[in-house]
């Protein structure tokens, strides 16, 4: 069967828009242009009786680094005037007229006003100006956080300071420092020197993705740690930028680095090396009193280093395999009247909660700590979705929203094959921008417990700081719009501001930000004859499309020739193909062509009904994903698969009029990500009376499961049956595995 494909180019050149709104990100509460510009000379003066030395130094540094403007002290009329006022209705106000007047409430507000002023300044052909305007601004949420995992890969003090510099410039105010995990212990604890002598280093590190087979390791010692003096240095540095540092000491899980240093902390008390493999491990801190006391002693030193109100204690992903077979754990359960190992974890967390509360601190942990009850001071960081945050707020606990769906910056940010290796998942800029910090389902009473939100950057696949910046920016700019701005602009206006004003700033600051937002985007939609592929370009560029012979997993391509086009004019070409083919898309803004691989089959664009709904995280393009001709990538990316977390998944496909002789269903086998091949697939056909009858059951043995089937029917139902639970000894043991389905290929 020949399927017609429509390929076109559509330009949305937001970089050419006339910007009527403010250049500042995050968008201020109120912005009004009053006409005209204020010119800045290469030497300007500032007057203030209240501006702190740190803020004056910040202003001087930014003016010099970004615009080569020297800050001087003279008695003539100043260029910038700072005024402190406790009576101000907002956090700060900026008036740009003949003089730039900045009024602010606190030193932190003055810092944010300076950051905003830097974004107002425009430089063209060596001429530096500021539009005359009136600005009033205040933040929406008090917790505006970015997280950095330094356990999987280590980053120097200077790199951590750089991370703080950038986040502070965009008005983030909480740095969540993930200091301990299975793969490395990064904070000096003087009472326990082996934590850094042994626990800070591993002898090998996984190369490539966790799900690769066979796994390959770099046999090289890797690691590092921060001395307590370095910790103090970073905390003090952050305070100058009005950033609070919240440390995380993981417990009771993610403890292999500590156990390598002190094996007696585990249930088996056997030596285990610091692993060079990512994932979740069965060996965790034993619940015995000796281990609890060890952690209290560790926290004694941590508390002295970090003045923050909160100490993050982790609490996530703690398998109970060792606890369930440990005499010492059984004794703790018996002596304290606990039901099982799950209540034992609650008791473990409660001890840490009570201890830190007595020391004037509050605990915050991942949403698993909700199980079993918390002190009134404890806060919850909701990462497995929004449900944990809603439950915590209903229980009157403070909440920081950080769901994987919108806030995990280790996910891929485009579908391009050229994206650097990542853990999986798909989180493009627009999805971050569209996130609402306060869940729709939350009550008005519970809403007040939402402190704010943060993005998390886990670094299993991030080996250097350049890649850190690539993964965080510009997505951090999208997130801060939700955390700070009360009246954020729409997404297209945000892109216009980013392209016109923020990119030059990021370039001046030498930030290795991602340009993924500019990649021509592949849009797929149904047509009468199958599917339509449209490449949408977001900037003025010359696009060149070539199609080539290609042999790949599911078919053989044909030589078609070459199509050239310029994106200034919409260009559409209809072509016909048998089997599969590849397209190379060249752009004047890309270092090399992007390759797209498609599969032509009789089921393209057929109506699909998802009886079982996919998880919102893995539902890009909905039911069309299963019949769009795009074969899912490996390592997997969330935009090319439908992900289900159910025992049974039901899907109905309307069939073509001719006989169906063969069906291939694509599944994903990625056990490290809790994604398993299903157990079997049951096929049912609908008779003329609308009754479903079982046609065939096939046990799944491979990712592309071919099914011989001779049937002529209007509709076919797929009932995909998962295995009962993830087997012991594997990540996520005991939990319902995920089922990822890609293309349903019909012949």
C-alpha positions in Angstrom: 0.0 0.0 0.0 1.3 3.5 -0.9 0.9 6.1 1.8 1.1 9.8 0.9 3.3 12.0 3.1 3.2 15.8 3.3 6.3 17.5 4.3 6.4 21.3 4.8 8.2 24.2 6.3 6.4 26.9 8.4 8.3 29.8 9.9 7.5 31.3 13.3 10.3 33.9 13.5 9.8 35.2 17.0 13.2 36.7 16.9 11.8 39.2 14.4 8.8 40.3 16.5 8.6 43.9 17.8 8.9 43.5 21.5 6.3 45.6 23.3 6.9 44.0 26.7 9.7 44.2 29.2 13.1 42.6 28.5 13.4 41.3 32.1 13.1 37.7 33.0 11.3 36.9 35.3 8.6 39.3 34.1 8.1 42.0 36.7 4.7 42.6 38.3 4.3 46.0 36.5 6.1 47.5 33.5 5.3 50.7 31.7 7.4 52.4 29.0 7.1 56.2 29.2 8.9 57.0 25.9 12.5 57.8 25.1 15.8 56.4 26.2 18.4 57.1 28.9 22.0 57.0 27.5 24.7 55.5 29.7 28.3 56.8 29.4 31.3 54.6 29.9 31.7 56.0 33.4 28.7 56.5 35.7 28.1 57.4 39.3 25.9 56.1 42.0 24.6 57.7 45.2 23.1 55.8 48.1 23.3 56.1 51.9 21.9 52.6 52.3 23.2 50.3 49.6 25.2 47.5 51.1 28.9 47.0 50.1 28.0 43.6 48.6 25.3 45.1 46.4 27.5 47.9 45.4 30.2 45.4 44.4 27.6 43.4 42.5 26.5 46.5 40.6 30.1 47.4 39.8 30.9 43.9 38.7 27.9 43.5 36.4 28.3 46.9 34.7 31.9 46.2 34.0 31.6 42.6 32.9 28.4 43.0 30.8 28.8 46.5 29.3 32.4 47.7 30.1 31.0 50.5 32.2 33.0 51.8 35.1 31.4 52.8 38.3 32.9 55.9 39.8 32.2 58.2 42.8 31.7 61.9 42.0 29.7 64.7 43.5 27.8 65.7 40.4 24.3 64.5 39.7 24.4 60.7 39.9 23.3 58.4 37.1 21.7 55.9 39.5 20.2 56.7 42.8 19.2 54.0 45.4 16.6 54.7 48.1 15.6 52.3 50.9 12.0 52.5 52.0 10.2 50.1 54.4 6.9 51.6 53.3 7.2 50.4 49.7 4.2 48.3 48.6 6.4 46.2 46.4 9.8 44.6 46.8 11.5 47.2 44.6 10.6 49.9 42.0 12.7 51.2 39.2 12.1 54.6 37.6 14.2 55.4 34.5 14.0 59.0 33.5 16.8 61.6 33.4 18.1 59.7 36.5 17.7 56.0 37.3 16.0 55.8 40.7 15.8 52.5 42.4 13.7 52.1 45.6 13.8 48.9 47.6 12.7 47.4 50.9 15.5 45.0 51.8 19.1 44.3 50.7 17.8 41.2 48.8 15.3 43.5 47.0 18.2 45.8 46.0 20.1 42.9 44.6 17.1 41.8 42.5 16.6 45.4 41.3 20.2 45.5 40.1 19.7 42.2 38.3 16.6 43.7 36.6 18.5 46.9 35.7 21.2 44.8 33.9 18.5 43.2 31.8 17.0 46.7 30.9 20.3 47.9 29.5 20.6 47.5 25.8 23.9 47.8 23.8 24.0 48.3 20.0 27.0 49.3 18.0 28.8 50.4 21.2 25.9 52.7 22.3 24.4 51.7 25.7 20.9 52.8 26.5 18.0 52.1 28.9 14.4 52.6 27.9 12.6 55.1 30.1 10.1 53.2 32.1 8.4 52.5 35.4 8.7 49.1 37.1 7.2 47.7 40.2 8.0 44.1 41.2 7.6 41.4 43.9 8.0 37.6 43.9 5.1 35.2 43.9 6.7 32.4 45.9 9.3 32.4 48.7 11.1 29.1 47.7 12.6 29.5 44.3 15.0 26.6 44.0 17.6 24.9 41.8 19.2 21.6 42.8 22.6 20.2 41.9 23.7 16.6 42.4 27.4 16.6 43.1 27.5 12.9 44.2 27.2 11.2 40.8 29.6 13.7 39.3 31.7 16.1 41.3 32.0 19.8 40.6 34.6 22.2 42.0 34.0 25.0 44.5 34.4 27.6 41.6 31.8 25.7 39.5 29.3 25.6 42.4 29.8 29.4 42.8 29.2 29.8 39.1 26.0 27.8 39.5 24.9 30.2 42.3 25.9 33.3 40.3 23.6 32.4 37.4 20.7 31.3 39.5 20.9 34.5 41.7 21.0 36.7 38.6 17.6 35.2 37.6 16.2 35.6 41.2 16.4 32.0 42.4 17.0 32.1 46.1 17.4 28.4 47.3 20.3 26.2 46.3 19.6 22.5 47.1 23.0 20.9 47.4 22.8 17.1 47.0 26.0 16.1 48.9 25.7 12.4 49.5 24.5 9.4 47.5 25.5 5.8 46.6 28.2 7.0 44.2 30.0 9.5 46.4 30.1 11.2 49.8 31.1 14.8 49.2 31.1 16.6 52.6 33.9 16.4 55.2 32.7 15.0 58.6 35.5 15.3 61.0 34.3 12.7 63.4 34.2 10.2 60.6 37.2 10.8 58.3 36.7 7.6 56.3 33.5 9.1 54.8 35.7 11.2 52.5 38.9 9.1 52.6 36.9 6.1 51.2 33.4 7.2 50.5 34.3 10.2 48.2 36.0 8.0 45.6 35.0 5.1 43.3 37.2 2.9 41.2 35.1 2.9 38.1 32.3 4.7 36.4 29.6 3.5 33.9 30.2 4.6 30.3 27.0 5.0 28.3 23.5 4.4 29.5 22.4 2.3 32.4 20.2 0.2 30.1 22.9 -0.6 27.6 23.9 -4.3 27.3 26.6 -5.2 27.9 27.6 -2.4 30.3 31.0 -0.8 29.9 33.0 0.9 32.6 35.9 3.3 32.7 38.3 1.8 35.1 39.6 5.0 36.7 39.5 6.4 40.2 36.9 9.2 40.3 35.7 11.5 43.1 36.3 14.5 45.3 34.8 16.2 48.3 34.4 19.6 50.0 36.3 20.4 53.2 34.3 22.1 55.9 36.1 25.3 55.2 35.1 25.1 51.5 31.5 24.4 52.6 31.6 27.6 54.7 33.1 29.5 51.8 30.3 28.5 49.4 27.6 29.2 52.1 29.0 32.6 52.7 29.3 33.3 49.0 25.7 32.3 48.4 24.5 34.5 51.2 26.1 37.5 49.4 23.8 36.7 46.5 20.8 36.2 48.8 20.8 32.5 48.1 20.1 30.0 51.0 22.0 26.7 50.8 20.0 23.7 51.8 22.2 20.6 52.2 20.9 17.1 51.6 22.3 14.1 53.5 20.5 11.0 52.1 19.0 8.5 54.5 18.1 5.7 55.0 18.6 4.8 51.3 21.2 5.9 48.8 23.9 5.1 51.4 26.4 2.9 49.6 29.3 5.5 49.8 28.9 5.7 53.6 28.6 2.0 53.9 31.9 1.6 51.9 33.6 3.7 54.5 31.9 2.1 57.5 30.4 -1.3 56.7 29.0 -1.7 60.2 26.3 0.9 59.2 24.6 -1.7 57.0 22.5 -4.8 57.9 25.1 -7.3 56.6 28.1 -5.3 57.9 30.0 -6.6 54.9 32.4 -4.3 52.9 30.9 -3.0 49.7 32.8 -0.6 47.4 31.5 2.7 46.3 29.6 1.7 43.1 30.3 3.1 39.7 26.9 2.1 38.5 23.8 4.3 38.8 20.5 3.2 40.3 18.9 2.1 43.5 20.7 -0.5 45.8 19.4 -2.9 48.4 22.1 -2.1 50.9 20.9 0.9 52.9 21.5 2.3 56.4 20.5 -0.3 59.0 17.8 0.9 61.4 19.8 -0.2 64.5 20.5 2.4 67.2 24.2 2.5 66.4 23.5 3.7 62.8 20.9 6.2 64.0 23.5 7.6 66.4 26.0 7.8 63.6 23.6 9.9 61.5 22.9 12.2 64.5 26.6 12.8 64.9 26.9 13.6 61.2 24.0 16.0 61.4 25.6 17.7 64.4 28.4 18.8 62.1 26.1 19.6 59.2 23.9 21.9 61.3 26.9 23.9 62.3 27.9 24.5 58.6 24.5 25.5 57.2 22.5 28.3 58.8 19.4 27.5 56.6 16.2 26.6 58.5 15.9 23.4 56.6 18.1 20.3 56.3 17.1 17.9 53.5 17.2 14.3 54.7 16.3 12.5 51.4 14.0 9.6 52.4 13.3 8.3 48.9 14.0 5.0 47.2 14.9 2.9 50.2 14.4 -0.8 49.4 13.4 -3.0 52.4 15.1 -6.2 51.2 17.9 -6.0 53.8 15.6 -4.8 56.6 13.2 -7.7 56.0 16.0 -10.2 56.8 17.9 -8.4 59.5 17.7 -9.4 63.2 18.6 -6.0 64.4 15.9 -4.4 62.3 13.4 -7.0 63.6 14.4 -6.1 67.1 13.7 -2.4 66.5 10.3 -3.3 65.0 9.4 -5.5 68.0 10.6 -3.1 70.7 8.7 -0.1 69.2 5.5 -1.9 68.3 5.9 -1.4 64.5 4.0 -3.4 62.0 6.6 -3.9 59.3 9.6 -2.4 57.5 7.5 0.4 56.0 6.6 1.6 59.5 10.3 1.1 60.4 11.3 3.7 57.8 8.7 6.1 59.2 10.2 5.5 62.7 13.7 6.0 61.3 12.7 9.4 59.7 10.8 10.4 62.8 14.0 10.1 64.9 15.8 12.4 62.5 12.9 14.8 62.5 12.8 14.9 66.3 16.6 15.3 66.6 16.8 18.2 64.1 13.7 19.9 65.6 15.4 19.8 69.0 18.4 21.6 67.4 16.2 24.4 66.0 16.1 23.0 62.5 13.3 21.7 60.2 13.5 18.7 58.0 12.5 18.6 54.4 12.5 15.4 52.4 11.2 13.7 49.3 7.5 12.9 49.4 8.1 9.3 50.7 8.7 10.8 54.2 4.9 11.5 54.4 4.4 7.8 55.2 4.1 7.5 59.0 3.6 11.0 60.1 5.9 14.1 60.5 6.4 16.9 63.0 4.5 20.1 62.3 7.7 21.8 61.3 8.6 19.2 58.6 8.3 20.1 54.9 7.8 17.8 51.9 9.4 18.1 48.4 6.9 16.5 46.0 8.8 14.7 43.2 6.8 11.7 42.2 4.0 13.9 40.9 1.7 16.5 42.6 -0.1 14.0 44.8 2.5 14.0 47.6 2.5 17.8 47.7 -1.3 17.9 47.9 -1.5 15.4 50.7 1.3 17.2 52.6 -0.5 20.6 52.2 -3.7 19.0 53.4 -1.9 17.8 56.5 -0.6 21.4 57.0 3.0 20.8 56.1 4.9 23.2 54.0 5.5 22.0 50.4 8.0 22.5 47.7 6.7 21.3 44.3 9.3 19.5 42.2 7.5 16.9 40.1 9.5 14.9 37.5 7.0 15.8 34.8 8.0 19.5 34.8 11.0 20.0 37.0 13.6 17.3 36.3 16.2 19.0 34.2 18.2 15.8 33.6 15.5 14.9 31.0 15.9 15.4 27.3 14.9 18.9 26.0 14.4 18.0 22.4 13.8 14.9 20.3 17.0 15.5 18.3 19.4 12.6 18.1 22.2 15.1 18.7 21.0 15.8 22.3 23.7 14.6 24.8 23.0 11.4 26.5 20.4 11.7 29.3 18.6 9.5 31.7 15.4 9.5 29.6 12.1 11.4 29.7 11.3 14.5 27.7 11.0 18.0 29.1 11.1 20.7 26.5 11.2 24.4 27.3 7.5 25.0 26.6 6.4 22.3 29.0 8.4 23.9 31.8 6.9 27.2 31.0 3.4 25.9 31.1 3.8 24.4 34.6 1.5 25.7 37.3 3.2 25.6 40.7 -0.1 25.3 42.6 -2.0 22.1 41.7 -5.5 22.7 40.4 -6.9 20.1 42.8 -5.6 21.8 45.9 -8.0 23.6 48.3 -7.8 27.2 49.1 -6.9 26.4 52.7 -4.1 24.0 51.7 -2.8 26.4 49.0 -1.1 28.6 51.6 1.3 25.8 52.5 2.9 25.8 49.0 6.3 27.5 49.6 7.2 27.4 45.9 9.1 25.0 43.7 12.4 24.0 42.3 14.1 22.1 39.4 16.4 19.2 40.1 19.5 18.3 38.1 20.7 14.7 38.7 24.1 14.2 37.2 24.5 10.5 36.3 25.0 11.5 32.7 26.4 15.0 33.2 30.2 14.8 33.4 31.3 18.4 33.3 30.0 21.8 34.2 29.4 22.9 30.5 26.8 20.2 30.3 25.3 21.4 33.6 24.7 24.8 32.1 23.4 23.2 28.9 20.8 21.2 30.8 19.7 24.1 33.1 19.5 27.0 30.7 17.2 28.2 29.3 14.8 25.9 31.1 15.6 27.7 34.4 14.4 30.9 32.8 11.1 29.2 32.0 10.7 27.9 35.6 11.5 31.2 37.3 8.6 32.8 35.3 6.4 30.5 37.3 8.1 31.0 40.7 8.5 34.8 40.6 6.1 36.3 38.1 2.5 37.0 39.1 1.5 38.0 35.6 3.9 36.1 33.3 3.7 36.8 29.5 2.5 34.1 27.1 5.0 31.6 25.8 5.6 33.2 22.4 6.3 36.5 24.1 8.7 34.8 26.5 10.5 33.3 23.5 10.7 36.7 21.9 12.2 38.2 25.0 14.6 35.3 25.3 15.8 35.5 21.7 16.1 39.3 21.6 17.4 40.2 25.1 18.4 37.2 27.1 20.5 35.3 24.6 22.9 38.2 24.3 23.2 38.3 28.1 23.8 34.6 28.3 26.5 34.9 25.7 28.1 37.8 27.5 28.1 35.7 30.6 29.6 32.8 28.6 26.8 30.4 29.5 26.8 27.2 27.5 23.0 27.2 27.2 21.0 24.9 25.0 19.8 26.1 21.6 17.3 23.2 21.4 14.4 25.5 21.2 15.6 26.6 17.8 15.7 23.2 16.3 13.1 22.8 13.5 10.3 21.0 15.2 8.6 17.9 13.7 4.9 18.2 13.9 2.8 15.1 13.1 -0.9 15.1 12.4 -3.4 12.8 10.7 -4.6 13.2 7.1 -7.1 11.4 5.0 -4.4 9.2 3.6 -2.2 8.7 6.6 0.0 11.2 8.4 1.4 14.6 7.6 4.9 15.6 8.7 5.5 19.4 9.0 8.8 20.9 10.1 8.3 24.1 12.0 11.2 26.5 12.2 11.3 29.2 14.9 13.7 31.5 13.3 14.7 32.8 9.8 16.9 30.1 8.4 17.6 28.2 5.2 16.4 24.6 5.5 17.4 21.9 3.2 15.7 18.5 3.1 17.3 15.4 1.6 15.9 11.9 1.5 18.1 8.9 1.1 18.2 5.2 0.8 18.3 3.7 4.2 17.9 0.2 5.7 16.8 0.1 9.3 15.0 -2.1 11.8 11.6 -2.2 10.2 11.9 -1.7 6.5 13.9 -0.7 3.3 13.9 2.9 2.1 13.9 4.2 -1.5 16.0 6.8 -3.2 13.8 9.9 -3.7 16.1 12.7 -4.6 16.6 16.1 -3.1 14.3 18.9 -2.0 15.7 22.3 -1.2 13.8 25.1 0.3 14.0 28.4 2.1 11.9 28.8 5.2 10.8 32.4 4.3 8.2 30.8 2.2 6.0 27.9 3.1 7.0 25.0 1.0 5.1 21.7 0.8 5.9 18.6 -1.3 3.8 15.5 -1.5 5.8 12.3 -2.2 4.9 8.6 -2.2 7.0 5.9 -0.6 7.1 2.1 -0.1 8.5 0.8 3.2 10.8 2.9 5.4 13.0 5.9 4.8 15.1 8.6 6.4 15.3 12.3 6.1 18.3 14.5 6.7 17.3 18.1 7.7 20.0 20.7 7.2 19.9 24.2 8.7 22.1 27.2 8.6 22.0 27.2 12.4 22.9 23.5 13.0 26.5 22.2 13.0 25.4 19.0 11.2 22.2 17.6 9.7 19.5 16.1 11.9 18.5 12.6 10.8 14.8 11.5 11.1 13.9 7.9 10.5 10.3 6.9 9.5 8.4 3.7 8.9 5.8 3.5 6.2 3.0 0.9 6.9 -0.7 0.4 6.4 -1.6 1.5 9.8 -0.3 5.1 9.6 -2.8 7.6 11.0 -5.5 5.0 11.7 -7.9 6.0 14.5 -6.7 4.7 17.9 -8.7 4.7 21.1 -6.7 4.5 24.3 -9.0 2.7 26.8 -6.2 2.8 29.3 -4.8 6.3 29.5 -1.0 6.8 29.4 0.8 8.5 32.3 0.8 12.3 31.7 4.6 12.3 31.7 4.7 9.9 28.7 1.7 10.9 26.6 3.2 13.3 24.0 1.1 13.4 20.9 -1.4 11.0 22.5 -2.8 8.1 20.5 -1.2 9.2 17.3 2.2 8.2 18.8 1.3 4.6 18.1 0.6 5.0 14.4 2.8 8.0 13.4 5.6 6.2 11.6 8.3 7.3 14.0 10.2 4.4 15.6 11.1 5.1 19.2 14.7 6.0 20.0 17.0 4.1 22.2 18.2 5.2 24.7 14.5 6.1 25.1 13.2 9.6 25.1 9.8 10.4 26.5 8.4 12.1 23.4 8.4 9.0 21.2 6.6 6.5 23.5 3.4 6.1 25.4 4.1 5.0 29.0 1.7 3.0 31.1 2.0 2.1 34.8 -0.9 -0.4 34.9 -1.3 -4.2 35.1 -3.4 -4.2 32.0 -3.4 -1.7 29.1 -6.2 -1.7 26.5 -6.0 -0.1 23.1 -8.4 -0.3 20.2 -7.3 0.4 16.6 -9.6 0.8 13.6 -8.3 -1.4 10.8 -7.9 -0.7 7.1 -10.4 -2.3 4.8 -8.1 -4.9 3.4 -7.0 -8.1 5.2 -4.5 -7.8 8.0 -1.8 -10.4 7.7 0.8 -9.3 10.2 1.1 -6.9 13.1 4.2 -5.7 14.9 4.0 -4.0 18.2 7.0 -2.1 19.6 7.8 -2.3 23.3 10.7 -1.0 25.3 13.0 -3.1 27.5 14.8 -0.7 29.9 14.9 -2.4 33.3 17.1 0.2 34.9 14.2 2.7 34.3 11.6 0.2 35.7 10.4 -0.4 32.1 9.8 -4.0 31.3 8.6 -6.0 28.4 5.0 -7.1 29.1 4.1 -10.7 29.8 1.7 -11.1 26.9 -0.6 -9.4 24.5 -4.2 -10.6 23.8 -5.8 -9.7 20.5 -9.5 -9.4 20.2 -11.6 -8.7 17.1 -15.0 -7.1 17.0 -17.7 -9.0 15.1 -20.6 -7.5 13.2 -22.7 -7.3 16.3 -20.1 -5.3 18.2 -19.0 -8.2 20.4 -15.3 -8.7 21.1 -13.9 -12.1 20.6 -10.5 -13.4 21.5 -8.4 -14.0 18.4 -5.0 -14.7 19.7 -2.6 -14.5 22.7 1.1 -14.0 22.2 3.8 -14.1 24.9 6.2 -11.2 24.5 9.8 -12.2 23.9 11.3 -9.2 22.1 11.0 -5.5 21.8 9.5 -5.7 18.3 7.0 -8.5 18.7 5.7 -9.7 15.3 2.3 -11.4 15.3 1.0 -13.4 12.3 -2.7 -12.7 12.0 -5.1 -13.3 9.2 -8.2 -11.3 10.0 -10.6 -9.0 8.3 -12.4 -6.8 10.9 -13.3 -3.2 11.5 -11.6 -2.9 14.8 -8.9 -4.7 16.8 -8.4 -4.6 20.6 -5.0 -5.0 22.1 -4.9 -6.1 25.8 -1.3 -5.8 27.0 -0.7 -7.7 30.2 2.2 -6.6 32.3 4.2 -8.9 34.6 3.0 -8.8 38.2 5.9 -6.9 39.7 9.5 -6.0 39.2 11.5 -9.1 40.3 13.7 -9.1 43.4 17.3 -8.0 42.8 16.2 -5.3 40.3 15.6 -1.6 40.6 12.1 -1.0 41.8 11.7 -4.6 43.0 8.1 -5.2 44.2 6.7 -2.2 42.3 4.4 -2.3 39.2 6.7 -2.1 36.2 6.1 0.4 33.4 5.0 -0.6 29.9 6.2 1.6 27.1 4.6 1.1 23.7 5.8 2.6 20.5 4.6 1.8 17.0 1.7 -0.5 16.0 2.8 -1.6 12.5 0.1 -3.2 10.3 0.6 -5.1 7.1 
